[in-house]
C-alpha cells in the first residue's frame, strides 16, 4: 500500500534536458505521459514541469541550483529512487505552496464538491491524491458522509470543516490525515474510527484544551491524545468507535459497545495501568440504538470513560463513568 503524498528531495544537478531524458521519458515509456508547464506560476527561483499520465496519474517536479523536488501519485522514475521523502511542512514554503495549489486545482477539477470545504480538502490532500487511496478516501467522504449514518454529505463535511479551519491539528496534518489510510478499497469501519479521533479532538478543543496526537507510552503503545490546558491537569485520551449491532455479531447496542471497549481495555489500556480516559464514540449508531444505550448507560469496563454520540449538526450528548478529569460540554452532565 502506498503512503500519503510526500516530496522526494533530490540533491542532483538538474536541467530541462535531464528532466526530459530521465523523468519524462521514463514515465512516457511505462505509462504514456504528457509533460507541460505547470498550471500555476512556479516557485521563485525554480523551474518546474507538470506530468499527466494516460492512466490519470499526475506528478510535479521543480528544481533549482541545489536540486529538485518530485511529487506524484504515480510510479517514481528510477533516477529518483533512494531520494529522501519530505512532507509539505518540511519543504521550502514556496515549493510547498505551489505544489499544493497545483494539486488542489486537480482535486477540485476531479471532485468539485470538495470546493465547499477548502480546509478539509487541504488537510486531507496527502491522501486525497495519494497513489492508492485517492479513490477510496474521497468515496468515503462523498458517499458515506464521513461516517455519519442518515446524514447528508454537506452537513457532515461542514462539521469537520469548521473544526479543521481552527488550525488546531495543522501541526499534525500528516499524522492525522494518514489515519484514513491509502488503500484502494473503502474500509468503512476503520475510516469511521479515524474520524472519531477528529470528533473527540473537536470536542476537547472547544473545551479549551490543546490536543497532541499519538503519544508514545512506556509499554510501546501509542495513546491517541494528550490534552493540556493551563487550569487543568495533563490527561491522556484513547478513542474507540463501536460498530452498530446490525453490522456485527453483537445482538444489541449495549453488547456492541461493551465488546468494543473490551478490545481496548484488555490491551494497551490494561498494560498502561491506568491514567487514560476512554472516549467511546457511538456516532455510527441510529437513534434507536443510541436511545437504548442512553436508557441503560452500561459500564464499558474502564474508568474513567465517556460514552457519547455526535451528530453532524454539532449536537452531542452522552454519559460518563468514573471520575472524568476533563471538562465536557453541558450535555454530558
VENGITA-V202821 format. One record per residue. N is the residue number from 1. BURIAL is b if it has 24 or more other C-alpha atoms within 12 Angstrom, else e. Layout:
N_BURIAL, N_BURIAL
This chain:
1_e, 2_e, 3_b, 4_b, 5_b, 6_b, 7_b, 8_b, 9_b, 10_b, 11_e, 12_e, 13_e, 14_b, 15_e, 16_e, 17_e, 18_e, 19_b, 20_b, 21_e, 22_e, 23_b, 24_b, 25_e, 26_b, 27_b, 28_b, 29_e, 30_e, 31_e, 32_e, 33_b, 34_b, 35_b, 36_e, 37_e, 38_b, 39_e, 40_b, 41_e, 42_b, 43_b, 44_e, 45_e, 46_b, 47_b, 48_b, 49_b, 50_b, 51_b, 52_b, 53_b, 54_e, 55_e, 56_e, 57_b, 58_b, 59_b, 60_b, 61_b, 62_b, 63_b, 64_b, 65_e, 66_e, 67_b, 68_b, 69_b, 70_b, 71_b, 72_b, 73_b, 74_b, 75_b, 76_b, 77_b, 78_e, 79_b, 80_b, 81_e, 82_e, 83_e, 84_e, 85_b, 86_e, 87_b, 88_b, 89_e, 90_e, 91_b, 92_e, 93_e, 94_e, 95_b, 96_b, 97_e, 98_b, 99_b, 100_b, 101_b, 102_b, 103_b, 104_b, 105_b, 106_b, 107_b, 108_b, 109_e, 110_e, 111_b, 112_e, 113_e, 114_b, 115_e, 116_e, 117_b, 118_b, 119_b, 120_b, 121_b, 122_b, 123_b, 124_b, 125_b, 126_b, 127_b, 128_b, 129_b, 130_b, 131_b, 132_b, 133_b, 134_b, 135_b, 136_b, 137_b, 138_b, 139_b, 140_b, 141_b, 142_b, 143_b, 144_b, 145_b, 146_b, 147_b, 148_b, 149_b, 150_e, 151_b, 152_e, 153_b, 154_b, 155_b, 156_b, 157_b, 158_b, 159_b, 160_b, 161_b, 162_b, 163_b, 164_b, 165_e, 166_e, 167_e, 168_b, 169_b, 170_b, 171_e, 172_b, 173_b, 174_b, 175_b, 176_b, 177_b, 178_b, 179_b, 180_b, 181_b, 182_b, 183_b, 184_b, 185_e, 186_b, 187_b, 188_b, 189_b, 190_b, 191_b, 192_b, 193_b, 194_b, 195_b, 196_b, 197_b, 198_b, 199_b, 200_b, 201_b, 202_b, 203_b, 204_b, 205_b, 206_e, 207_e, 208_e, 209_b, 210_b, 211_b, 212_b, 213_b, 214_b, 215_e, 216_e, 217_e, 218_e, 219_e, 220_e, 221_e, 222_b, 223_b, 224_b, 225_b, 226_b, 227_b, 228_b, 229_e, 230_e, 231_e, 232_e, 233_e, 234_e, 235_b, 236_b, 237_b, 238_b, 239_b, 240_b, 241_b, 242_b, 243_b, 244_b, 245_b, 246_e, 247_e, 248_e, 249_e, 250_e, 251_e, 252_b, 253_b, 254_b, 255_b, 256_b, 257_b, 258_b, 259_b, 260_b, 261_b, 262_b, 263_e, 264_b, 265_b, 266_e, 267_e, 268_b, 269_b, 270_e, 271_e, 272_e, 273_e, 274_e, 275_b, 276_b, 277_b, 278_b, 279_b, 280_b, 281_b, 282_b, 283_b, 284_b, 285_b, 286_b, 287_e, 288_e, 289_b, 290_b, 291_e, 292_e, 293_b, 294_b, 295_e, 296_e, 297_b, 298_b, 299_b, 300_b, 301_b, 302_b, 303_b, 304_b, 305_b, 306_b, 307_b, 308_b, 309_b, 310_b, 311_b, 312_b, 313_e, 314_b, 315_e, 316_b, 317_b, 318_b, 319_b, 320_b, 321_b, 322_e, 323_e, 324_b, 325_b, 326_b, 327_b, 328_b, 329_b, 330_e, 331_e, 332_e, 333_e
